[in-house]
Amino acid sequence: MSRKTKIKIFRIILAIIAIAIIIGLLAYLIPVMKNLSTVEGQETFKNKVNDSGFIGLLMLFGLQVAQVFLFILPGEPIEILAGMCYGGWGGLLFITISVCIITTGIFFLVRKLGRKFVYDFCDEKKVKKIENSKLFKNPKKVEWIMIILFMIPGTPKDLLVYIAGLLPIKPLRFILISTFARLPSVVSSTFAGNTLMKGDWQSSLVIYAITFLLVAIVVFIINKFDKSKVTQEALKSIQDDIK
């Protein structure tokens, strides 16, 4: 059996496990989620989560692992679910620690196993194009580029985790960047999940709107003072390669 076939089987198994966990969580939580607008429903939901204990945490972590490894599953639903289960701050802490652990694992796997490992999981041509870009080869610029890309909603953050292992960036610096630069997105999702748990849909929308507005302002300011247009070039490079 070839290496690529083994990787495909691994990804299929991981996807099946992720789907099974999602179905299990939905079957477990949906009966009480429909009554979240009432105080009694919220108490029932909290009791369900508390009763699940370590198994619930493990299931959510398993979903997070599958999401980052497959990087085709959106991360926001998991972040919202974490906020619903453990509150805004608790969900934020859980997601931050999970992302840090998983990102560290993937980064060092790439450094140990090399390009073949990345090519097995990602489109080889697209990865090579980004990897060989002069922009991403510059050690002075690559960290700044990563900060911006992880901060902007909608960028393929989990794909960047794989590619980063091939770029001239120090492990600790990248792990810190990939963990904390995505905080605006994680904060908005976990706190939106917390307000959803209380049946407050309006507040969830407001949280998302404020977060996106703040990120847009930061990106605008960066682009305004970025005379060399590094950010725009990096975004264009990534967007062109994921199409």
Phi, psi and omega in degrees: 000130182287162180300316183296322179296318179298318179295319179298317179297318178300316181293322178296315179299317180297319179295319179297317178298317180298316180296319179297319179295317179300313180298318179297316179296318180296316179298327182282324189257330185304319180304330180260340182292332183291345180250023184292342181286349179253154179299320180296320179295321179294320179294319179298318180297313180300319180296321178300313181296315180297322180293330182288333176052227184294328180297319178298316177299317182295319179296317180293322177295321177299320176298318180296318178300312180298320182296316182286319181293319181278332181044021172250345176275134178292143182277337186302315180302323179291321179294319178297316179297320178297320178295322179292321184281320190237010180083171182301306183288319179295318178295320178298316180296316180298311182295318181298314179294317180299312181299318180299314180296311184292317179299316179300316180299312181294317182302313182285333173296317179296316180296327182277315187269342174083195187298325182301323179298316180293317181296331178291328183264334185237167176292116186302316182297318181292319180296315180299321181296317179290315183299323183270359178295135179302326182298316183276353177271349183276109182301329183286331184262334189296324179295315180297319179298316181297320178302312181295313183296322179286334181282326185283126177297142175096346178284149183285076187300320183287329173295322179296330179297318178293312184294327184302328179296343180260356185260160180283073181223138182289138183308308184298318180297316181294317181300318177295317180296310184293335180278313189263337180289338179270004182304319179305317179292318181293317179301312182298320183287315183291321180286329174294320177297322179296318179289327176297322179299333179269003180078015183260083182293324183298316180296324178299316179295321179296317179301314179297316182298316180295317180298312181296324179294315180297317179296319179299320179295316180299314180296320179298316180297317180298314180296328181294321183262359179273083185298326182276358178059035181297316182299312181298319180295319180295315178300317179297319180298314180293313182298322179294326186274345180261358179287000000 
